[in-house]
């Protein structure tokens, strides 16, 4: 489904690299709702990377099947997501000599038009959604639940509702880019559509994939893969102490994200064992962070082995570069800000991009990313 969850070695839960895009995991029936309805007190969950992007009807089908359904949408920094998707489907782009810059920047220019999904359409979407959600909340507060649902459905059916344009229109599509690398990263449109379809903002939780991956929130190497510092080397011992502090912070960030999921799903509080929070990669993360997120850049050569999804066979002149990444990041900024408002969290993706591309790629690799 293209989008947030990951791809290309790094920022996401396990899964096929090119398919970890807009990672949308839609969970049905919270335990409390099931118990109240006289059913078994358990939570049933289903997840698919295709749910978020591929059809406007999907969340409505889920709602009709189970009005108590909630959705956890896991998104990834959009430039990294687009580059991951390009790498995974590299054979299609390389065979037509289409560089990452050409495909994405041309698509961004088309998408930015007012007649397509530009900032004006985005603001109109946000305004219309806020009005509908406020009216639905007022009706729900007065006990008029059927009316609340109809308000949200009517908002989605409106002739000017941009989600119709997002899901059904070809505006912004570039020839030979059937996967629509840029459009799949315009998360705000999709999140709003799901919120309205499922019954309001309380039905959708948005998380940054990076917050669920310890390898992306700490630069400390896997202690099982890295020997202890020599006790006689004061500088090395101090560095290790700082890394331990950073790793502790990383664990707390991941645990906080998981706690949000548990609370959102109305499950009993759960303490996750830390050994289960670390990806099973026996590597030093300080050396691979940039490769994981923006692997195969102009500075990293053709690492990745050349297999499907690795990007190893992409010619240097077709790969992502600092100029393209920076320009694409500027395009995404208003959409990212809208997403932060919907998520109630600032994922700081602009800062993440600046740290990766504001200096040379080799410097970024040495200092770690993000």
Secondary structure, DSSP 4 states (H G I P E B T S, - for coil): --SSS--SSSSSSSS-GGG-SSEEEEEE--HHHHHHTTS-S--EEEEETTHHHH-TTHHHHHHHH-TT-EEEEEE--HHHHHHHHHHHTHHHHHHTT--HHHHHHHHHHHHTSTTTT-HHHHHHHHHHHHHHHHHHHHHHHTT-HHHHHHHHHHHHH-TT-HHHHHHH--TT--TT-TT-TTGGG-HHHHHHHHHHHHTSGGGEEEEEGGGG-HHHH--PPPTTTSPPPPTT-HHHHHHHHHHHHHHHHHHHHHHHHHHHHHHHTTPPP----GGGTS-S--S-HHHHHHHHHH-S-TTTTTTTTTSTTT-TT--GGGS--HHHHHHHHHHHHHHHHHHHHHHTS---HHHHHHHHHSS-HHHHHHH---
